[in-house]
Amino acid sequence: MVDVSPKEPTFRRAVARGRVYMKPETTALVARGAVTKGDVLAVARVAAIQAAKRTADLLPLCHSVMIGAVSVNFDIQDDHIEIESQVDTVDRTGVEMEALTACSVAALTVYDMCKSADKGMVIGEIALWEKTGGKSGSYRRTEPVRSDGGGSERHTM
């Protein structure tokens, strides 16, 4: 593990986004609240918050961070649901992994909740979109994430 003990705590924020692609009929079910298992977005939001809080338990070399806030938002489109997670802290290390974990677990929860209606769903494009604070400064993705995983070289500092 990297030693962060000499660092001063500062405000840090990270934003991650991802998508769950599905049939338009499935997004319509989610939008209407008609999925058999229940309220997909409410359950996915709670799962994402829990995941952000437990990131250090999942990733072996990830520091345990005192999380100040987690927000998770969803945007239902015709053939996908976009997920955005934001994590804030005042600590010695960043919360990029917490935001990415929250987004990933939200996507997995959407999949789990909807799999009886659509077995062909695809989870993708999970990426860090923004990060503030710390020695390395700010980062903001300026180009969309390509579905083939490319585009990571396009960013600003």
N, C-alpha and C positions, 0 to 999 in steps of 0.2 A: 504494500500500500504506500502511496505517496504521503510523505509527512507534511500535513497542512498546519501543524500546531504553531509555527512561527507567524503565520498569516493573521492579519486583522480581519475580523468579521465585517463584511460589507453587504449591501443590498444586492441581491442577484435574482434574475428572472430568466426563465427559459420557456419557449413556446414550441410545441411540436404539433405536426399535423399528419393525418393519414386518411385513408379512404377504405371503405368496404363496398366493393362493386357487387351489384345484385340485379335481379330482374326488376323491371318497373313495377310489376305486380307486388313484389316484396316491399319495395319502398312505399308503395301505397298502403300496404298493411301496417307498416311501421307508423306512417303519418296518421292513419286512422285510429291507431291504438288497438288494432285487431289481431295482433300476434298472439297465438295461443298461450305462450308462456307469460305474457304480461306486458308491462310498459317497458319496451326495449331501451329507450333512451334514459329513463330514470335508473334502471338497473345498471346500464353501462356507465353512467356517471358515477354511481356509488362504487362500482368496481374499479374505475379509474382512480378515484380518490384513495381507495384502499391500497391500490398498487403503488401509487406515488409514495405513500407513507411506508411501504414495505420494500422499496427498491433495494436497499442495502442487504436485505435478507435473500434477495434473488440473485444479485450480481456480486460475486465473491470479493472483488477488490474495490467495490463502491463504498465511499464513506457514508456513514449515517448522518443525515442532515436534519436539522430542526426546520420542518416545513412551516411556513407562515400561512400560506394560502394555496389552494388548488382550485382551478376552475376548468370545467369541461363543457364545450359547446358543440352542437351538432348542426349540420346543414344538410337537409334532405333534398337531394336532386333526383332527376328522373331515374337514373341507373346506378346511383351510389349515395352513400352517406359519408359526408366529410366530417372528420373529428378534429377538434383543436383542443389541446390541453395546455394550460399555463400554470407554472409552479413558481412561487415566490418564496424567498428566504432572506434572512440576514445571518450569514454564516461565513466560514472560511473557505468553502468550496462551492462550486456551482451546482445547479439543479437540472442540467441537461438530461441526465439519465432518468431522473424522476419524471420529467415531462414526456420523454420518449416511452418510458414504461407505462405511464398513465394512458397515453394514446394507444399503445399496443394492446393493453388489456381491455380498453374500451372497445377496440375493434374486435378482439376475440369474443367479448361478451355479446356484441351485436351478432356476430356469426353464430354463437351458441343459441341465442334467443330466436334466431330466424332460420336455423338449419332445417327445421321440419317443413318449411315452405320453399326453401331454395338451397339445394345442396351444391350448386355451382358457384356460390359466392367466392370472391377473391379479395383478400386483404392486401393492400399495397400502398406504396408511396409514403411510408412513414418516414419522416425526416424532421430534423431540427430546423426551425424557421427563424428563430431569434434567440439571442442570449445576451444578457447584459451583466455587467459587474465583473470583478476579478481582475487579475493581472493581465490577462489576454484581451481585456476590453470587450467591446460589443461586436456582435456578429448578426447579420441579417441576410437571409437568403434572398437573392434578387431574381432568380430564375425558377420556374416551376420544376418540380422533380419529375423526371421522365419515368415512364412506367418500366423502362429497362434498367432503372437504378442509376442512370447517368446524371450528369449535371452537378455533381458535387464540387467540381472545380469552379463553379460560377457563384461567387459570393463577394461581399464587401466586408471590410473590417472597420 
